[in-house]
Amino acid sequence: MPRDRRRFPAAEIEANLTPMIDVSFLLIIFFALVSQISDSERVELSLPRVSSGAAAEPEEEARFVLNAIPAQGGAIGGYALNGVIYDASPDGVARMAEAIAEGYRRNPRLAVNLRADRATRYEWVEPAMRATTTAAKVAGGGALPRLNLVVEEERTNVP
């Protein structure tokens, strides 16, 4: 009996693009979320300017960004810590210090970057500085207050 020599049609090879599309959408979502987090740390300020040698670029490390939100006449409208707004009242400063202390409990090497407008008077910046040192004491565990004052370097046009 002769064998049936039917020819099967050639199989077509197709790539399944579904997993690649899924990964692409996940990357888009990730970058959208990360960009919103970094934008929430910034408040529009006119930072103090320094000439030369007075400032250094901070290393990449665990950090909190503390903004003194400017108001009229050198006063402030509150403090923004990692996107959360705290009143400039003693109660608001105490709640902010507790939030910083929680950060020190999680990471004793935490750095706090303090940003204030150049028109903001020192009497409004000092409570934020004190809250950072108080938070390190409250946190315990060998946490040392690490406070960086953020400034803007003066750029001179030298030909």
URKAQUI-V979603 format. One record per helix or strand of 2 or more residues. SS is the DSSP state (@ for helix, = for strand). FROM is the first residue (numbers start at 0). TO is the last residue. If there is no record, write none. Layout:
SS_FROM_TO + SS_FROM_TO
This chain:
@_17_39 + =_48_49 + =_62_69 + @_71_73 + =_75_80 + =_83_85 + @_89_105 + =_110_116 + @_121_138 + =_146_148 + =_151_152
